[in-house]
Amino acid sequence: MVNQFTGITNYYDLLMMSGYYDYYNIAQEAYSIVGNNSQVLELGVGTGLFAEKYMEIDNTCQFTGVDITPSFVEIAKKRLGNKAKLIVADGLTMELNKTFDVAISHAGVWLFISCGDRLELVSHIPDVQANYQGLKNLARHLRTGSYFLLSIQKLRIDFEKNLPGGIVYSQLIEELEDKVDHHTRKKSYFFKKDGEILAQEQLTVTLFRQDAYQKLFNESGFDFQGINNDNSLAIYKKR
Ligand SMILES: C[S@@+](CC[C@H](N)C(=O)[O-])C[C@H]1O[C@@H](n2cnc3c(N)ncnc32)[C@H](O)[C@@H]1O
């Protein structure tokens, strides 16, 4: 099973640009770690919103974005033009035939959520073993010593948000399986107007608890380096 965002493609930007994420700030934070002239890989580039801000801040980088949702990549291509190389591919199996100086996953294939005083790794790749395969595949695309930056978000429970044009966004989270080291969640996203559903999507994500994600990164060739000053990015280094 793959987590494509096809069903909500036409409404994704409306939600994200209503302040869902502070793309400029997170891009600035990432850039302050990465520096100039880098070969940057974004995993789960989506419609290119993070990439756009990143390249505004650093116009010396060479930016590649990968995403599994073709309709998102179409929007990203319109947004970024020829400034970035954009590829429809699954992070699990991608073969880009080059190595990068840094990989960034901003709410992309992997991300962290903070749940009080602990973090959980959220993965859009549902199968546990496939996460090892995906991270090893990413490691293969990074030169030794490169950073892998993952965004850290606050846990968002069910909520509704009013968007322009009388559109209301809502999301529902349902716990599915609960194992010792990980659990799975179904996330349902809805865009409605006057009570009618305009667009919807359902995804299943796997959430790894601390011991499990430490093992996952360690065995895939990544060492934990720390968390940045505003707690928005977890920093790993390719061994
Ligand atoms: C919440 S969106 C974030 C998009 C973008 N980074 C942003 O900040 O707006 C998550 C993205 O991850 C992509 N994704 C999920 N699983 C993937 C996979 N296995 N390989 C590549 N992309 C994937 C989805 O298609 C989606 O575009």
The ligand as a Tripos MOL2 file, in Angstrom:
@<TRIPOS>MOLECULE
LIG
   27    29     1     0     0
SMALL
NO_CHARGES

@<TRIPOS>ATOM
      1 C1          2.2690   15.9570    3.9830 C.3       1 LIG1
      2 S1          2.9640   15.8360    2.3710 S.3       1 LIG1
      3 C2          4.3630   16.9630    2.5340 C.3       1 LIG1
      4 C3          4.7680   17.5820    1.2440 C.3       1 LIG1
      5 C4          5.8160   18.7040    1.3300 C.3       1 LIG1
      6 N1          7.0940   18.2340    1.8110 N.3       1 LIG1
      7 C5          5.3120   19.8380    2.1720 C.2       1 LIG1
      8 O1          5.9670   20.1530    3.1600 O.co2     1 LIG1
      9 O2          4.2930   20.4500    1.8180 O.co2     1 LIG1
     10 C6          3.7420   14.2290    2.3830 C.3       1 LIG1
     11 C7          4.2990   13.8480    1.0340 C.3       1 LIG1
     12 O3          5.0110   12.6190    1.1160 O.3       1 LIG1
     13 C8          4.7660   11.9060   -0.0980 C.3       1 LIG1
     14 N2          5.0540   10.4860    0.1250 N.ar      1 LIG1
     15 C9          4.4110    9.6130    0.9440 C.ar      1 LIG1
     16 N3          4.9620    8.3910    0.8440 N.ar      1 LIG1
     17 C10         5.9810    8.4790   -0.0650 C.ar      1 LIG1
     18 C11         6.9330    7.5560   -0.5860 C.ar      1 LIG1
     19 N4          6.9420    6.2870   -0.1920 N.pl3     1 LIG1
     20 N5          7.8360    8.0090   -1.4830 N.ar      1 LIG1
     21 C12         7.8400    9.3030   -1.8930 C.ar      1 LIG1
     22 N6          6.9580   10.2250   -1.4350 N.ar      1 LIG1
     23 C13         6.0440    9.8190   -0.5260 C.ar      1 LIG1
     24 C14         3.3010   12.1850   -0.3780 C.3       1 LIG1
     25 O4          2.9440   11.9350   -1.7170 O.3       1 LIG1
     26 C15         3.2070   13.6580   -0.0120 C.3       1 LIG1
     27 O5          3.4760   14.4870   -1.0870 O.3       1 LIG1
@<TRIPOS>BOND
     1     1     2 1
     2     2     3 1
     3     2    10 1
     4     3     4 1
     5     4     5 1
     6     5     6 1
     7     5     7 1
     8     7     8 2
     9     7     9 1
    10    10    11 1
    11    11    12 1
    12    11    26 1
    13    12    13 1
    14    13    14 1
    15    13    24 1
    16    14    15 ar
    17    14    23 ar
    18    15    16 ar
    19    16    17 ar
    20    17    18 ar
    21    17    23 ar
    22    18    19 1
    23    18    20 ar
    24    20    21 ar
    25    21    22 ar
    26    22    23 ar
    27    24    25 1
    28    24    26 1
    29    26    27 1
@<TRIPOS>SUBSTRUCTURE
     1 LIG1         1 GROUP 0 **** ****
